Amino acid sequence: METENLLGRFLRARRERLQPEDIGMPVGARRRVSGLRREEVAQLAGVSTDYYIRLEQGRERHPSDQVVDALARALELDDDAAAHLHRLAHPAVDARRTARGPEEVGDALLRMMAAWPHTPALVLGRRLTVLAANALGEALFAGHAYSDDLVRLVFLDPDARTFYPDWDRAALNTVGALRANIGTDYDDPDLIDLVGELSLKSAEFRELWARHDIRQKTHETKRFHHPLVGELILHYESLTVNSAPGQQLVVYQAEPGSPSEERLSLLGSLTA
């Protein structure tokens, strides 16, 4: 995984994904590039073509906030991707860099999760590894080769496409969440090992990693097919752990009175 010129790589990846017809531009008879041309992005952003080329090539690395905002509009970035573009343009030493070492979950948080016997809860680390889980959270993800690592679970576990019936969506969101969570800390040795392993073993991961999608893990409704209780439709909320930068508390709930609530209760009984 190359860590040089992160800003330029991100701009190029997003430019190549945006088609002229997506933004109402006429499609020429002969286009030799995928996506928009550099001069087209420059025109949309109101900057010179030469300046934009310098940004992509890494010869200009610190555009102003106004230019970054204009580029985000030109590339039709959503809020998460636009925020990531700002971080790449103005990198700073953040808590994620200073917190590398072992990721430990505080005792108070462990006690709080243990007090939720009917609610699956996990604490995820910077690279979406499961740092801790309550009993029902462990039961929800139990039985897989990579139950303690959500990225490897999605892309390397032989049961992943059964466990996640909407696997394509899960894969897209997982890679986007990984990029969002690591911020600009691409020289983290453990992250380099993770991306290297997955790039070798999973063509799907390689393709999605190259897209540079940014999807902050916040809330979503997900489908699971659990080997013990069958289909579960659960809504999760992801909360940042302010006492441990980089950690996320993820809490799952079923719709009250739904079959998923009954099956979740059964799962708790089976694994008690």
C-alpha positions as CSV (number, residue, x, y, z in Angstrom):
1,M,0.0,0.0,0.0
2,E,1.6,3.3,-1.1
3,T,1.3,6.1,1.4
4,E,2.8,9.0,-0.7
5,N,0.6,11.6,-2.3
6,L,-2.7,10.6,-0.6
7,L,-4.4,13.7,-1.8
8,G,-3.5,13.2,-5.4
9,R,-4.5,9.5,-5.3
10,F,-7.9,10.4,-3.8
11,L,-8.6,13.1,-6.4
12,R,-7.7,10.9,-9.3
13,A,-9.8,7.9,-8.0
14,R,-12.9,10.1,-7.5
15,R,-12.4,11.9,-10.9
16,E,-12.2,8.6,-12.8
17,R,-15.4,7.4,-11.2
18,L,-17.4,10.5,-12.2
19,Q,-18.8,10.3,-15.8
20,P,-19.6,13.4,-17.9
21,E,-23.3,12.5,-18.1
22,D,-23.4,12.4,-14.3
23,I,-23.0,16.1,-14.1
24,G,-24.8,17.1,-17.3
25,M,-21.8,17.5,-19.5
26,P,-21.9,16.4,-23.2
27,V,-20.2,13.1,-23.9
28,G,-17.7,13.4,-26.7
29,A,-17.4,10.9,-29.5
30,R,-13.9,10.0,-28.5
31,R,-12.9,9.9,-24.8
32,R,-9.6,8.2,-24.0
33,V,-9.9,8.5,-20.2
34,S,-12.3,6.8,-17.8
35,G,-14.4,9.4,-16.0
36,L,-13.7,13.1,-16.2
37,R,-10.7,14.7,-17.7
38,R,-8.4,16.8,-15.4
39,E,-9.3,20.0,-17.3
40,E,-13.0,19.3,-16.8
41,V,-12.6,19.0,-13.0
42,A,-10.5,22.1,-13.0
43,Q,-13.2,24.0,-14.9
44,L,-15.9,22.8,-12.6
45,A,-13.9,23.8,-9.6
46,G,-12.9,27.2,-10.9
47,V,-9.1,26.5,-10.8
48,S,-6.5,26.4,-13.6
49,T,-5.8,23.1,-15.3
50,D,-2.1,23.4,-14.4
51,Y,-2.9,23.9,-10.7
52,Y,-5.2,20.9,-10.6
53,I,-2.6,18.7,-12.4
54,R,-0.1,19.7,-9.7
55,L,-2.5,18.6,-7.0
56,E,-3.0,15.2,-8.6
57,Q,0.7,14.8,-9.1
58,G,1.6,15.8,-5.6
59,R,3.5,18.9,-6.6
60,E,1.0,21.0,-4.7
61,R,-0.2,19.5,-1.5
62,H,-1.9,22.2,0.6
63,P,-4.8,23.8,-1.3
64,S,-6.9,26.4,0.6
65,D,-10.2,25.5,2.2
66,Q,-12.0,27.3,-0.5
67,V,-10.3,25.2,-3.2
68,V,-11.0,22.0,-1.3
69,D,-14.7,22.9,-1.1
70,A,-14.8,23.7,-4.8
71,L,-13.2,20.4,-5.6
72,A,-15.6,18.5,-3.4
73,R,-18.5,20.1,-5.2
74,A,-16.9,19.4,-8.6
75,L,-16.5,15.8,-7.8
76,E,-19.9,15.6,-6.1
77,L,-18.5,14.3,-2.8
78,D,-20.9,13.5,0.0
79,D,-20.2,15.0,3.5
80,D,-18.0,12.1,4.7
81,A,-15.8,12.2,1.5
82,A,-15.6,16.0,1.6
83,A,-14.4,15.9,5.2
84,H,-11.8,13.3,4.2
85,L,-10.6,15.5,1.4
86,H,-10.1,18.3,3.9
87,R,-8.1,16.0,6.1
88,L,-5.9,14.9,3.2
89,A,-5.3,18.6,2.2
90,H,-4.5,19.7,5.8
91,P,-3.1,16.6,7.6
92,A,-2.6,16.9,11.3
93,V,-1.2,14.6,13.9
94,D,-4.4,13.4,15.5
95,A,-5.3,11.0,18.3
96,R,-5.3,8.0,16.0
97,R,-1.6,8.4,15.3
98,T,-0.7,8.8,19.0
99,A,-2.8,5.9,20.1
100,R,-1.1,3.1,18.1
101,G,-0.1,0.5,20.6
102,P,-2.5,-2.0,22.1
103,E,-6.1,-0.9,22.0
104,E,-7.7,-1.6,25.4
105,V,-11.3,-1.2,26.4
106,G,-12.0,0.5,29.7
107,D,-13.6,-1.4,32.6
108,A,-16.5,1.0,32.8
109,L,-17.5,0.4,29.2
110,L,-17.2,-3.4,29.6
111,R,-19.5,-3.3,32.7
112,M,-22.0,-1.1,30.8
113,M,-22.2,-3.6,27.9
114,A,-22.5,-6.5,30.2
115,A,-25.6,-4.9,31.7
116,W,-27.4,-5.2,28.3
117,P,-28.3,-8.9,28.2
118,H,-30.8,-8.4,25.4
119,T,-28.8,-6.0,23.2
120,P,-25.8,-7.1,21.1
121,A,-22.9,-4.6,21.6
122,L,-19.3,-4.5,20.3
123,V,-16.4,-2.2,20.7
124,L,-14.4,-1.9,17.4
125,G,-10.9,-0.6,17.0
126,R,-9.3,1.6,14.4
127,R,-9.1,-1.2,11.9
128,L,-12.6,-2.6,12.7
129,T,-11.3,-5.4,14.9
130,V,-13.6,-6.5,17.7
131,L,-11.9,-5.4,20.9
132,A,-14.7,-6.4,23.2
133,A,-18.3,-7.7,23.1
134,N,-21.0,-8.5,25.5
135,A,-22.5,-12.0,25.6
136,L,-25.1,-11.4,22.9
137,G,-22.6,-9.5,20.7
138,E,-20.3,-12.5,20.8
139,A,-23.2,-14.8,20.0
140,L,-24.2,-12.7,17.0
141,F,-20.8,-13.1,15.3
142,A,-19.7,-16.5,16.7
143,G,-18.8,-19.5,14.6
144,H,-16.7,-17.8,11.9
145,A,-13.1,-18.0,11.1
146,Y,-12.7,-14.3,11.6
147,S,-15.4,-13.4,14.2
148,D,-13.0,-10.9,15.9
149,D,-12.2,-9.0,12.7
150,L,-15.0,-7.5,10.7
151,V,-12.9,-6.7,7.6
152,R,-11.4,-10.1,7.3
153,L,-14.8,-11.6,8.1
154,V,-16.4,-9.9,5.1
155,F,-13.6,-10.7,2.6
156,L,-11.9,-13.8,3.8
157,D,-14.3,-15.9,5.8
158,P,-15.8,-18.8,3.8
159,D,-19.2,-18.2,5.4
160,A,-19.3,-14.4,4.7
161,R,-21.7,-14.4,1.8
162,T,-24.2,-16.6,3.7
163,F,-23.8,-14.6,7.0
164,Y,-24.3,-11.3,5.1
165,P,-27.2,-11.9,2.6
166,D,-26.5,-8.3,1.2
167,W,-22.8,-9.0,0.9
168,D,-22.1,-6.5,-1.9
169,R,-23.5,-3.7,0.3
170,A,-21.7,-5.0,3.4
171,A,-18.4,-5.1,1.5
172,L,-18.7,-1.6,0.1
173,N,-19.6,-0.2,3.5
174,T,-16.8,-2.1,5.3
175,V,-14.1,-0.7,3.1
176,G,-15.5,2.8,3.2
177,A,-15.7,2.6,7.0
178,L,-12.1,1.4,7.2
179,R,-10.9,4.3,5.2
180,A,-13.0,6.8,7.2
181,N,-11.8,5.3,10.5
182,I,-8.1,5.5,9.7
183,G,-8.2,9.1,8.5
184,T,-4.8,9.9,7.2
185,D,-2.9,7.3,9.2
186,Y,-1.9,5.2,6.2
187,D,1.5,4.3,7.5
188,D,0.2,2.3,10.4
189,P,2.1,-1.0,10.1
190,D,-0.9,-3.1,11.1
191,L,-3.1,-1.4,8.5
192,I,-0.4,-2.0,5.9
193,D,-0.4,-5.7,6.8
194,L,-4.2,-5.8,6.6
195,V,-4.5,-4.1,3.3
196,G,-1.6,-6.1,1.8
197,E,-3.1,-9.4,2.9
198,L,-6.6,-8.6,1.7
199,S,-5.2,-7.2,-1.6
200,L,-3.5,-10.5,-2.3
201,K,-6.4,-12.7,-1.2
202,S,-9.5,-10.9,-2.4
203,A,-10.0,-9.3,-5.8
204,E,-13.2,-7.7,-4.5
205,F,-11.3,-5.9,-1.8
206,R,-8.6,-4.7,-4.3
207,E,-11.4,-3.2,-6.4
208,L,-13.2,-1.5,-3.6
209,W,-10.0,-0.2,-2.0
210,A,-9.1,1.5,-5.2
211,R,-12.4,3.3,-5.3
212,H,-11.4,5.5,-2.3
213,D,-15.0,5.5,-0.9
214,I,-15.4,7.1,2.5
215,R,-18.4,5.9,4.6
216,Q,-18.4,6.9,8.2
217,K,-19.9,4.1,10.3
218,T,-22.9,5.8,11.9
219,H,-26.2,3.8,11.7
220,E,-27.8,1.3,9.3
221,T,-30.2,-1.6,9.1
222,K,-28.4,-4.8,8.3
223,R,-29.5,-8.4,7.5
224,F,-27.7,-11.4,8.9
225,H,-28.3,-15.1,8.4
226,H,-27.2,-16.6,11.7
227,P,-26.4,-20.3,11.6
228,L,-28.5,-20.9,14.8
229,V,-31.6,-18.8,14.4
230,G,-31.8,-17.8,10.8
231,E,-32.5,-14.3,9.4
232,L,-32.0,-11.3,11.7
233,I,-32.8,-7.7,10.6
234,L,-31.1,-5.4,13.0
235,H,-30.5,-1.7,13.2
236,Y,-27.2,-0.5,14.6
237,E,-25.9,2.8,16.0
238,S,-22.2,3.5,16.1
239,L,-21.0,5.8,18.9
240,T,-17.5,7.2,19.3
241,V,-15.8,6.4,22.6
242,N,-14.4,9.7,23.7
243,S,-12.2,8.2,26.4
244,A,-10.4,6.1,23.8
245,P,-10.0,7.9,20.4
246,G,-10.4,5.5,17.5
247,Q,-12.8,3.1,19.3
248,Q,-16.4,2.8,18.4
249,L,-19.3,1.3,20.4
250,V,-21.7,-0.5,18.1
251,V,-25.1,-1.4,19.5
252,Y,-27.6,-3.6,17.6
253,Q,-31.4,-3.7,18.1
254,A,-34.3,-5.5,16.5
255,E,-37.7,-3.9,15.8
256,P,-39.9,-4.4,18.8
257,G,-42.4,-7.2,18.2
258,S,-40.7,-8.4,15.0
259,P,-39.6,-11.9,14.2
260,S,-36.0,-10.7,14.5
261,E,-36.6,-9.7,18.1
262,E,-37.9,-13.2,18.8
263,R,-34.9,-14.8,17.1
264,L,-32.5,-12.5,18.9
265,S,-34.1,-13.6,22.2
266,L,-33.8,-17.2,21.2
267,L,-30.1,-16.7,20.3
268,G,-29.5,-15.3,23.8
269,S,-31.2,-18.3,25.3
270,L,-29.2,-20.8,23.2
271,T,-25.9,-19.2,24.1
272,A,-26.6,-18.4,27.8
